[in-house]
Amino acid sequence: MLSMRIKRGIAAVGIVCAFVGGMASSFPVNINGATVITIVNQVKLNKTKVTLCKGETLQLKVQNSKKNISWKTSNKKVATVSQSGKVKGQKKGTAVITATVGKKNLKCKITVKNCSPEATTKPIISSKPITTSKPVTTNKPVITNKPVATSKPVTTNKPVITNKPVVTNKPLATNKPVVTNKPAATNKPVVTSTPGNTAALTEEQVYQSIIKMKAKYPEGMSWTNNDYYRWKGGITPNGYGCVAFAYILSDEAFGSLPAKKHTDVSKIKVGDILRISQDTHSVIVLEVTNDKIVVAEGNYNRSIHWGRTFQRKNLEKDINYILTRYPNEK
């Protein structure tokens, strides 16, 4: 609440302004010979309509109120709610969650879908790129101390009686092989340190970079909206919960490459971040085929989950937008 005293001696009329849904309304008030302007923020829920998967949770909050709040659900079989406002999807259907604050009843419609995870262990990339996991080097560097020469050097004091040029004991170059970069010995794509080399980045390389993070972030590890990460991809750099986990895996694969936002579901690739469930959840793609999409995600039942499988035609209808970091995508 903000109030401002204007001037004594003027007619005792005040104006009270209430912001309701972003609009202001006012009415006159007499306050002891002074004009007072009062701004009051509306008491409301942070969400009014949400779609959840079976078993998924959501934290509802009442904004702009410090009063006691009581919570109830219209259908416990579909969705339950705790006295702290935490909602959990139970089975397919709809329910209305009501928060009572004083004499106000604030409502949020919950739709629960049967999108339970299917058991998958090791995703399969349907169309492997024409590159292998081995480093792109055809020959090992020559690291012997012998000079690279076809004829043996002259080591005697006898005069040279052939027409061949005299070859000394010293090699024409140093004893070290002329190698500017060491061949990559791991399956990591070389993308994090030199973004200029990412023009040939493949889905297989991106997958290998992401899946190795499973050792650091294992299945079932606790992960909630309290977990935070600042992304290198730009657009919306600050991420919490499911967004933070998707950003971590994306940075591991793409380094500091900038992200691009689009809605063309036919261009979904491994490593793309999908925003789904009416703009309430983010996942990162592990596998794409003609009929399914496999993802990794954070804050799935307050934990990390690898390998949830969606039917592609169903998921495409639920996508709000796609974030990709492949250099050649427009």
N, C-alpha and C positions, 0 to 999 in steps of 0.2 A: 504494500500500500504506500502511495506517494502523495503527500499533501503539500500545498504551497500557499502561504498567506500573502494576499495582494496589497491591501491598503485599508486601514481603519477609517471609519467615518462614512464609507459608502454604504448603500443599502445592503442590509444583511441578507444577501442571496448567495448561495453556493452552487456549484455544479458538480455532480457525481457522475463519473464516467466508468462504465463497465465494459471490458473487452470480452466479447463473446464470439468465439470462432474467428478472431482477427478483426472484428468490427467494434466500434465504440458507440455507446449510447449514453445519454445524459438526462438529468432532471434537476430542477432547482431545489436548494436546501437552505434554510435559515440557520446560520451558525454564529451567534453572538457578535453581530456587527462586522464580520469579516467574510471575505470570499475564499472558499476552500475548494480546490480541485482534487478529487480523489480518484485514483486509478485502481481498479480491482481486476485481478486475473481470474479467468474462469476455472472452476474445478472440473477436471475431465480425466478420462483414461488415456494412457499413451497409445492404446490400440482399440479400435471399435469393430474390426472384422479381420479374422486371421484363419488361415488354413494350416492344419498340422498333419503330420504323418502319425500313424498309430505308434504310441510310445514316445513321441516327441514332446518336449516341454516348452513353455513360454512364460516369461515373467511379466505380469500385468502390474502397472503402477498408476496410482492416482496422483495427478499433478496439481500443484498449487493448493494443497491442503495438508494441515498437520493434525487433523482430527482423527479419532479412531475410525477404522474401516472394518466392515464385516463383509465377507465374500461368500457367495453361494452359487451353485450351478443348477441349471434347469433339468439336467439329465446326467446323473453320475455315471451311467453306463457308457456314455459317449465321451465326456470330459469331466475331470475332477479339478477342484481348486483348493489350495491350502489357505490358511488364514493370513499368509504373507502375500497372497496373490499369484502363486505359482500354479500354472495350468498344465495338465498332462492329458494328451489324447489317449483314449481307452479303446474305442472301436469306431468303425465307420458310422457317420451320422452328423447331426448338428446339435449344438447346445448353446445356451445363452449364459454367460457368466455375469453376475450382478455384483457390483461393489456399492455398498450402502455407506454414505458419508453424511451423517446428520439426517436430514430429511430428503437428501438427493439419492437417487438410484442411477448409477452409471452402468451401461451395458456394453458387452462385447460379444459378438456372434462368433462361435468357434465351429469350423467345419473340419472334421477328421476324415482322412482318407486311408485306405488300406495300401500303404506304400512301404511295407515292412522290408528290411534288407534281405536279399537272397544270399546264400553262402557262396562266396567265391574266394578262391585262394590265391591264384596267380593269374591276373588279367592277361589276355592274349591280344596283342596288337594285330588287327586283321590284315592290314597291308603294310608290311615292313618296308621301310625306305631302302633304297639301293645302296646302303652302306652297312658295314659290319661294325661290331663293337670294338674291333681292333683299331689301333691308330692308323691313320692314313699315311703310312710310310712303306715304300716298296723295298728299300734296301737298308740294312743296318749300316751305320757309319763305320768307315774303316778306321780302326784305332790301333793298328800295328805301327811299329817304328820303321818299317821298311819303306823306302821311297817307292812311289808309284811309277815304275819304269819298266819297259819291256826288256831291256838289256841290262846285264849286270854292270855295276860301276867298275872302272879300271882301278885296280888296286896294286898293280906292280909298277916297277920303274921302267919297264920296257916301253919304247915308243909305240904309240897307237898307229897301226898300219892299215886300218880299215878306213873306209870313207864315212863311217858313222860319226856323229858328233860325240865329243868327249863328255862322258857322264861322270860327275864327281860322286864322292860318297855321301854328300849332303843331298837330301831331297829338295825338289824344286819349291816345296812349300814347307811349312812347319811339320813337326811330327804329330801334331794334333789334327784330328779330322775337322774339316770345315763344316761344322753343323751349327746352325744359328739357334735352333730350338730342339730341345730333347723330345724324342717321340713320346706321345702320351701312352702310359702303361696301364691306364685304368679305363673304365667304361664311361667316365665322365665326358660330356661334350665340352670342348674348350670354349666356354661362353661367358664366364663370369668376369674374367680380367680384361679381355679385349673385345668389346662389343662389335668391333669392326669385322670379326671373324664369324659372326652369327648369320651371315646371309645364307649359308648352307645348312642351318640348323634343321634337324629332322625330328619327327615325332618319336622315333626310337631313342634318340639321344635324350630328349626331354623326359621320356618315360623312365629311363635308367637313372637320371638325376633325381627324379621325384621318389621313385620306389626305394632308393637307398636310405631316404629319410625315415623309413619305417622303423629302422633300428633306433633312431633317436626319439621318434614319436610313435610308440607301439600301439597296437589295437587295445582299446579300453582305457588308455591313459586319460586322466581327468582333464577336461577342457571346457570352460564356461565363458560367459560373456565378460568375465573379469580378466581374461587373457587378452593381451594387447600386442600389436606389432605394427611398425611403421614401414610401409611398402616402398620399394624403389621404382615401381611402375607408373607412379603419378596418378592422375585423375582424382581418386579419393585415397590419399596415402595412409590415413589413420584407420586401422582395422581392429575390431574387437570380436571375440568369440569365433564363429565359423569363418568370418571374413579374415581374421588374423591368421588362422591356420592355412587357408587357401593362399594368402599372400606369402607366407613363409616358404611353401613348396614352390610357388611360382618364381620367387627370387632365386631359389636354389637352381632352377633350370634355366632361367633367362637372365640372371645377373641384373644389370641396370637398364635393360631394354625398355623403352616406353610402351605402355599398354594402349590399345585402341579398342573402342567400344562399338559393337554392332549388334544386329538382331537377326542375321542370316543363319538360321539353324542348319542349313546345308553345308556350312563351312566350319562346323565344330571340329576342333582338333585336340589331340592329347596335350594337356597343359593349359587349356583354356579354362577360365573361371566362369561358371554359370550362376546367375542370380535367379532363384526360383521361389516357388511357394508364395506368390503375391508379394515379391520383393522383401521376404523375411529371412531367407537362408541362402548361403553361398557354398558351392562345391567346386572341386577341381577335377578335371577329366583325366582318367587313367587309360581308358580304352574306348574306341568308337568302332562300331560295326553298322551294317545296314539296319539291324533291328534292335540293338541295345547300346546303352552307354553306361560305363562303369566309372564310379567316382570315389574320391577320398574326401572326408569332411571332418570338421571340428564341431564341438557343441552338439553332437548327435547323442541325445540322452545324456547330456553333460559330459561327454567323453569323445575321444577320437575314434573314427571308424574308417576302415579301409575296405573297399570292394563292394559298396552298395550298387546294385544293378537296377537300372530303369529300362522299361520298354521305350525305345527311342520315340515312337510316335506319341506316347503319352507324355514323356518329358518335354518334348518340343512345344507342346501346348502350354506348359507351365513355366516356360523360360521368359523372364522379363528382359534380360539383355545378356550379352556375352562379352567378356574381356579377353582379348588375345594379344600376345606379345611377339608373334612371329614377324620377322622384319619385312617379309614380302606380302603380308596380308594388308588389304586396304579397307 
